[in-house]
């Protein structure tokens, strides 16, 4: 059997903010999930070894029992990861988190947890009753206002251990992103120097986001949680100007014309 995994994984791993990964369990097969995690750690030890993981059982039709969930936590630890919490779901998940002694993360980028990537709509409150009164003249329509935020510009180099986050906007980096550094944007990311660290665009699930950089040496790139690590990136792209985008759930990386 080929060592290359071309089947549907038992767990879908997506990269969130502050180095936490969200493991959405699709098939409750403890051995298989542990083996997939062990493979990820072996391929990218600097990224996944002792990496914090939130376990999300929201993709299952039934909440696992305590023994099975504990077996998964232990297996993931043995595989080299570090489960730190459960993703919020049902009251059964809340009870399971207490039984396991793990925190419950009520807000771990809800868009990562939903299959369609759409934000959870706020509850609609009923409008208060209105008294009948004479009609008023129709107000003059106000001119349209562009509510989008301007892009964030980072002029100084981003060094190892630093993180820059562009909330609800694009991020433009005029210099380099060093190894061990991380840039995150809810929109697209433009890097006019070398990218040697991690770049995560579309952090709230915006799948049309893109990453552009002038010199590509990334440890990891991600669009809306879909990621690739350096070991998955063709060697011929290293050092080249590239763009990264999402095409029907598949992360694409392509060299830009000089």
N, C-alpha and C positions, 0 to 999 in steps of 0.2 A: 504493500500500500504506500502511495506517495506520502512523503513527510509534509508536503505543502498542504495547508488546510484550505480547501475550496468548498467546504460545507458550511451550513448555517451553524454558527457557534452556539454553545449552550448558554453563554452569557455575553451580553453586548457591553463592552467596556467603553465608556466615553470620558473624556478628560474635562474636568470642570476647573474652577478657579482655585487659587492657592494650593495647587499641587494635589488636590483631592480628586480621586477617580470614582465614578459612579458605576457600579457593576449591577446592571439590570439583568436579573436571572430570567432566562427564557425557558430553560429545561432544568428541572431540579435533579441533576445528576451530579452528586458531590464529587465523585472521582473525576469526571470529565471537566467540571468547572475548575478543580484544583490543577489538573494537567494543563488546561489552557492558561491559567495564571502562571504556572511554573514556566511554561514556554515563553510568555511575555517577559518574565523576569530574566530568563536566560538570554533573550534577544536584546533586551535593553536594561541591563542591571542598574545603570545610573538613574534611570527614570522610575522603574517599578520596584526595585529591591527596597523592602521596608516602606513601600509606598502606602499612604493612607487610602483606604477604600471604604466607600459607603455601599452597603448591600441593599439592593432594591428588589423586593419581592413583588412589586406591582405588576409585573408581566405574567404572573401565574394566576390560574383560576382559583387556587386555594392557598391559603397561608400554610406554610410548612409547620410541622409540630416542633416542639422545642428541641427534641433530640436530633432531628435532621438539621435544623438550623445551626445548632451548636457544632455538629459534625462538619458543616460547611465552614463555619468560622475557624475551627481548628485546622481544617484542610488548607484553607487559604493562608493561614499563618505558616503552616509547614511548607507551602509553596513559595514563601518569601514575601507575601504581602502582609498588610497590617489592617484588618477590619476595625474601623473606629466607630461605626454607627450603622443604624438602619435608616432607610429613607422612609419618610412619613407616608402612610397609606390609610389603612383601615384601623378600626379599634382593635382588631385581632393583631395587627402589626404592632400597635402600641403596647399591647399586653406581652407580645413576644419579645419586644425590646427590654421590658422589665425582667422577664424570665432570663434573658441572656446577659443582663447587666450591661447593655450597650445603650448609648444615647440614641434619641430619635431626632433626626434632622427634619424639621418641618419645612424648611425652605432651602433646599439644595438645588437652586436653579430649576424651578418647576418645569421649565421647558425641556430640560434634559430628561425628565422623568415621564413625559407624555409622549405617546407614540407619534402624534402628529406634529409635535414641536410647537404647538400653539399655546400662548399664555392662558392661564386659567382666568376666565372672565370674572370680574367682581360681582358680588351679589347685587341684584336690582331691588332697590327699596321702593315700595309703593308711593306714589305721589300724594301729598296731603290734599284733603278735600278743598275745593275752591268755591268761593261764593259767586253767584251770578252777578255780573255787573255789566254796565254798558260797554260795548266794544271800543277799544282805543285805536287811534291811528296806527297803521303798520309802521314799525320802526324802519329807518333807512339801513339797509344792509351794510355792515362794516366791511372794509376791504380785507381780503384774505391775508392771513399772516402765516409766514413760514415758521412752523413750530419746531423744525428739526434743529438739533444742536450743531454748532459749528464743530469742525474736526479739532482734535487735540494734537498739538505739535510738541514733540520732545526733541530739543536741540542737542542736549548733552548725551554722550554715550551712556548706555545702560549696562552696568557692570554686573559681574557674577553676584548672585544673591538678591539683586534688585528686581522689583516688579513694578510695571507701569500698567495702569488700567484706564481705558477710555470708556467711561460710562455712557451708554446710549449714543455713541458717536464713533466716527472713524479715528484711527490713530496714525499719525505720520511721524516717523523717526528719521531725523536728518543725519544721524550718525550710525554707529554700529550697536548691535545687541550682542553682548558678550556671552561666552559659554557660561551656563548656570544662571543666566538672566531670563526674565519672562516678560513678554508683552501680551496684553489682552485687550480686546476691543469688542464692544457689542456690534460694531460695524466692521469695515474693512481695515486692513493694516498695510501701510506703505513704508518700506524700509529702504532708505537711500544709501545705506552702507552694508556691511556684512551682517548676516543673521547667523549667529553661532549658538544661540540659546533656543528658547521656545517661543512660538508665536501662535496665539489662539484667537481667531476671529469668529464673529457671530456668536459671542459667548452666551447670549440669551436665546439661542436657537435660530438666528437669522441665517438661513441657508444660502442666501444670495451674496453673502459676504465673500471677500477674496483677500488673499495675501500676495503682496508684490514685494520682491526684494532684489537688490542689485547684485549681491554676492551670497550664494546659498550654501550654508554649512550647518543647517538647522539640526538641533537635537530632536525637536518635535515640532510639527505643524498640525493645526486642527481647525476645522470649520464646523461650527455648530456641534462640537463634540466628537465629530468623526476625525480621526487622527492617523498620522503616520510618524514613526520614529526613524532615526537616521539609518538604522539597519534595513528599513523597508524602501529606502530612497535610492534610485539608480545612481551609480557612481558617476555617470556621464553628466549629471546635473550639478554636481558639486562645483562650487565656485562660479556658477553661471547666474545670470539674471533670470529669475523664474516668476511664474504666477501659480497660485494654488487656489483651487475652487472645488465646489461640490457639484457633482453631476449625478442626479438620481441616487443619492445616498453613497456614491463612490467618490473618494477624495482623489483629485487629479492634480498632478504637478507637471508643468511644461516649461521648457526654456523659452524665454522671450527673445524676439528678434533683436539683434544688436542695433 
